[in-house]
């Protein structure tokens, strides 16, 4: 079963609390969380968050544990997006 937007937002929030993650990556995650918590329609929120988070996936300064979590978040968002559009 796919996660909800609010559950994914919590996952993003957990990463924001990780001080081992560089500030530029946390800034993008914070922007994605704001979009997920916003009042737009779910498909708009999800698409915006995917776009923002994908922009940081290749950052060479990202710790390996964060990269794993970020890919899990993207996967959950894409799964939710497919469920909503399908």
MDAnalysis code that builds the backbone (N, CA, C; Angstrom):
import MDAnalysis as mda
import numpy as np

u = mda.Universe.empty(258, n_residues=86, atom_resindex=np.repeat(np.arange(86), 3), trajectory=True)
u.add_TopologyAttr("name", ["N", "CA", "C"] * 86)
u.add_TopologyAttr("resid", np.arange(1, 87))
u.add_TopologyAttr("resname", ["UNK", "UNK", "UNK", "UNK", "UNK", "UNK", "UNK", "UNK", "UNK", "UNK", "UNK", "UNK", "UNK", "UNK", "UNK", "UNK", "UNK", "UNK", "UNK", "UNK", "UNK", "UNK", "UNK", "UNK", "UNK", "UNK", "UNK", "UNK", "UNK", "UNK", "UNK", "UNK", "UNK", "UNK", "UNK", "UNK", "UNK", "UNK", "UNK", "UNK", "UNK", "UNK", "UNK", "UNK", "UNK", "UNK", "UNK", "UNK", "UNK", "UNK", "UNK", "UNK", "UNK", "UNK", "UNK", "UNK", "UNK", "UNK", "UNK", "UNK", "UNK", "UNK", "UNK", "UNK", "UNK", "UNK", "UNK", "UNK", "UNK", "UNK", "UNK", "UNK", "UNK", "UNK", "UNK", "UNK", "UNK", "UNK", "UNK", "UNK", "UNK", "UNK", "UNK", "UNK", "UNK", "UNK"])
u.atoms.positions = np.array([
    [0.843, -1.192, 0.000],
    [0.000, 0.000, 0.000],
    [0.883, 1.249, 0.000],
    [0.514, 2.198, -0.827],
    [1.292, 3.431, -0.949],
    [1.152, 4.282, 0.310],
    [2.191, 5.039, 0.561],
    [2.178, 5.949, 1.705],
    [1.332, 7.175, 1.360],
    [0.939, 7.900, 2.375],
    [0.191, 9.140, 2.153],
    [1.176, 10.304, 2.012],
    [0.681, 11.418, 1.501],
    [1.506, 12.614, 1.361],
    [2.049, 13.028, 2.731],
    [1.221, 12.947, 3.762],
    [1.677, 13.371, 5.097],
    [2.750, 12.429, 5.649],
    [2.652, 11.143, 5.355],
    [3.690, 10.199, 5.806],
    [5.021, 10.481, 5.108],
    [4.953, 10.812, 3.828],
    [6.174, 11.141, 3.090],
    [6.757, 12.453, 3.617],
    [5.897, 13.397, 3.950],
    [6.349, 14.663, 4.521],
    [7.109, 14.425, 5.829],
    [6.648, 13.477, 6.624],
    [7.333, 13.129, 7.875],
    [8.722, 12.560, 7.564],
    [8.820, 11.722, 6.531],
    [10.122, 11.177, 6.129],
    [11.084, 12.300, 5.739],
    [10.568, 13.274, 4.998],
    [11.394, 14.418, 4.599],
    [11.810, 15.199, 5.847],
    [10.878, 15.380, 6.771],
    [11.175, 16.087, 8.020],
    [12.259, 15.407, 8.826],
    [12.248, 14.079, 8.831],
    [13.295, 13.333, 9.544],
    [14.673, 13.624, 8.950],
    [14.755, 13.721, 7.632],
    [16.027, 14.054, 6.986],
    [16.460, 15.481, 7.308],
    [15.500, 16.375, 7.431],
    [15.825, 17.772, 7.741],
    [16.501, 17.905, 9.105],
    [16.189, 16.978, 10.004],
    [16.773, 17.007, 11.347],
    [18.190, 16.443, 11.389],
    [18.651, 15.854, 10.285],
    [19.962, 15.216, 10.224],
    [21.030, 16.262, 9.906],
    [21.830, 16.613, 10.896],
    [22.844, 17.653, 10.711],
    [24.030, 17.179, 9.881],
    [24.107, 15.881, 9.563],
    [25.172, 15.372, 8.698],
    [24.908, 15.699, 7.234],
    [23.695, 16.133, 6.938],
    [23.331, 16.466, 5.555],
    [23.668, 17.939, 5.306],
    [24.391, 18.223, 4.214],
    [24.774, 19.617, 3.914],
    [23.561, 20.543, 3.807],
    [23.819, 21.821, 4.106],
    [22.739, 22.814, 4.138],
    [22.008, 22.963, 2.814],
    [22.723, 22.902, 1.697],
    [22.045, 23.084, 0.410],
    [21.051, 21.951, 0.149],
    [21.376, 20.758, 0.594],
    [20.474, 19.616, 0.419],
    [19.285, 19.763, 1.365],
    [19.548, 20.160, 2.597],
    [18.441, 20.371, 3.548],
    [17.537, 21.500, 3.075],
    [18.106, 22.517, 2.436],
    [17.293, 23.633, 1.914],
    [16.313, 23.111, 0.852],
    [16.795, 22.258, -0.048],
    [15.922, 21.688, -1.078],
    [14.868, 20.782, -0.436],
    [15.266, 20.000, 0.552],
    [14.311, 19.131, 1.238],
    [13.256, 19.959, 1.967],
    [13.681, 21.070, 2.551],
    [12.747, 21.954, 3.242],
    [11.732, 22.531, 2.259],
    [12.210, 22.913, 1.084],
    [11.323, 23.449, 0.045],
    [10.318, 22.371, -0.397],
    [10.802, 21.141, -0.539],
    [9.916, 20.038, -0.925],
    [8.874, 19.784, 0.163],
    [9.293, 19.865, 1.423],
    [8.360, 19.643, 2.543],
    [7.287, 20.726, 2.569],
    [7.676, 21.970, 2.305],
    [6.706, 23.067, 2.252],
    [5.669, 22.785, 1.165],
    [6.142, 22.305, 0.016],
    [5.211, 21.986, -1.072],
    [4.276, 20.849, -0.667],
    [4.834, 19.799, -0.027],
    [4.016, 18.653, 0.386],
    [2.980, 19.044, 1.438],
    [3.340, 19.980, 2.297],
    [2.437, 20.407, 3.372],
    [1.479, 21.514, 2.923],
    [1.646, 21.993, 1.693],
    [0.847, 23.106, 1.191],
    [-0.583, 22.717, 0.865],
    [-1.310, 23.675, 0.313],
    [-2.733, 23.478, 0.062],
    [-3.052, 23.141, -1.394],
    [-2.016, 22.944, -2.218],
    [-2.252, 22.565, -3.613],
    [-2.886, 21.178, -3.678],
    [-3.389, 20.824, -4.872],
    [-3.901, 19.473, -5.066],
    [-2.738, 18.490, -4.927],
    [-3.068, 17.268, -4.499],
    [-2.015, 16.287, -4.240],
    [-1.100, 16.058, -5.432],
    [-1.658, 15.952, -6.636],
    [-0.789, 15.676, -7.780],
    [0.184, 16.823, -8.038],
    [-0.220, 18.048, -7.762],
    [0.664, 19.205, -7.915],
    [1.752, 19.165, -6.844],
    [1.358, 18.879, -5.606],
    [2.322, 18.788, -4.506],
    [3.369, 17.714, -4.783],
    [2.891, 16.557, -5.203],
    [3.775, 15.408, -5.438],
    [4.748, 15.708, -6.568],
    [4.247, 16.228, -7.676],
    [5.109, 16.542, -8.822],
    [6.160, 17.582, -8.459],
    [5.761, 18.610, -7.732],
    [6.701, 19.657, -7.328],
    [7.779, 19.087, -6.411],
    [7.375, 18.259, -5.466],
    [8.337, 17.663, -4.532],
    [9.321, 16.751, -5.260],
    [8.821, 15.947, -6.196],
    [9.708, 15.068, -6.972],
    [10.735, 15.915, -7.723],
    [10.267, 16.953, -8.379],
    [11.157, 17.822, -9.152],
    [12.254, 18.421, -8.265],
    [11.866, 18.930, -7.112],
    [12.822, 19.571, -6.200],
    [13.830, 18.543, -5.670],
    [13.331, 17.406, -5.232],
    [14.218, 16.410, -4.630],
    [15.143, 15.786, -5.672],
    [14.625, 15.548, -6.889],
    [15.487, 14.971, -7.930],
    [16.653, 15.896, -8.268],
    [16.468, 17.191, -8.062],
    [17.544, 18.143, -8.381],
    [18.769, 17.978, -7.482],
    [18.614, 17.304, -6.346],
    [19.740, 17.144, -5.416],
    [20.276, 15.712, -5.357],
    [19.695, 14.796, -6.117],
    [20.079, 13.392, -5.979],
    [21.521, 13.108, -6.381],
    [22.076, 13.921, -7.257],
    [23.448, 13.674, -7.713],
    [24.483, 14.539, -6.995],
    [24.084, 15.205, -5.927],
    [25.013, 16.050, -5.181],
    [26.125, 15.181, -4.590],
    [27.373, 15.520, -4.914],
    [28.498, 14.684, -4.469],
    [28.740, 14.765, -2.965],
    [28.181, 15.769, -2.315],
    [28.384, 15.929, -0.872],
    [27.345, 15.199, -0.029],
    [26.418, 14.509, -0.691],
    [25.358, 13.844, 0.057],
    [25.887, 12.575, 0.741],
    [25.648, 12.451, 2.047],
    [26.059, 11.224, 2.742],
    [25.290, 10.022, 2.186],
    [25.929, 8.859, 2.123],
    [25.275, 7.668, 1.562],
    [23.939, 7.320, 2.218],
    [23.849, 7.462, 3.545],
    [22.584, 7.115, 4.216],
    [21.453, 8.057, 3.785],
    [21.807, 9.307, 3.537],
    [20.797, 10.277, 3.095],
    [20.358, 9.972, 1.665],
    [21.301, 9.583, 0.829],
    [20.972, 9.250, -0.562],
    [19.961, 8.103, -0.599],
    [20.179, 7.099, 0.236],
    [19.259, 5.959, 0.308],
    [17.869, 6.419, 0.716],
    [17.795, 7.273, 1.723],
    [16.500, 7.763, 2.193],
    [15.822, 8.642, 1.136],
    [16.614, 9.438, 0.444],
    [16.048, 10.317, -0.583],
    [15.472, 9.494, -1.726],
    [16.167, 8.439, -2.128],
    [15.614, 7.584, -3.189],
    [14.346, 6.881, -2.719],
    [14.282, 6.527, -1.447],
    [13.061, 5.918, -0.911],
    [11.904, 6.922, -0.951],
    [12.191, 8.175, -0.648],
    [11.166, 9.227, -0.690],
    [10.690, 9.436, -2.122],
    [11.625, 9.524, -3.062],
    [11.246, 9.706, -4.467],
    [10.398, 8.526, -4.938],
    [10.808, 7.330, -4.574],
    [10.060, 6.129, -4.960],
    [8.634, 6.179, -4.403],
    [8.496, 6.566, -3.135],
    [7.171, 6.656, -2.509],
    [6.324, 7.722, -3.195],
    [6.938, 8.859, -3.531],
    [6.207, 9.925, -4.216],
    [5.755, 9.490, -5.606],
    [6.649, 8.824, -6.334],
    [6.290, 8.369, -7.677],
    [5.191, 7.317, -7.630],
    [5.265, 6.437, -6.640],
    [4.239, 5.417, -6.473],
    [2.884, 6.069, -6.185],
    [2.889, 7.054, -5.320],
    [1.666, 7.774, -4.978],
    [1.127, 8.529, -6.193],
    [2.025, 9.117, -6.969],
    [1.632, 9.849, -8.164],
    [0.972, 8.912, -9.184],
    [1.560, 7.738, -9.375],
    [0.994, 6.755, -10.303],
    [-0.381, 6.295, -9.833],
    [-0.512, 6.091, -8.533],
    [-1.776, 5.647, -7.963],
    [-2.866, 6.686, -8.197],
    [-2.510, 7.968, -8.068],
    [-3.488, 9.046, -8.230],
    [-3.870, 9.245, -9.695],
    [-2.918, 9.015, -10.604],
    [-3.207, 9.262, -12.018],
    [-3.732, 8.020, -12.731],
    [-3.563, 6.869, -12.095],
    [-3.925, 5.632, -12.763],
    [-5.271, 5.172, -12.426],
])
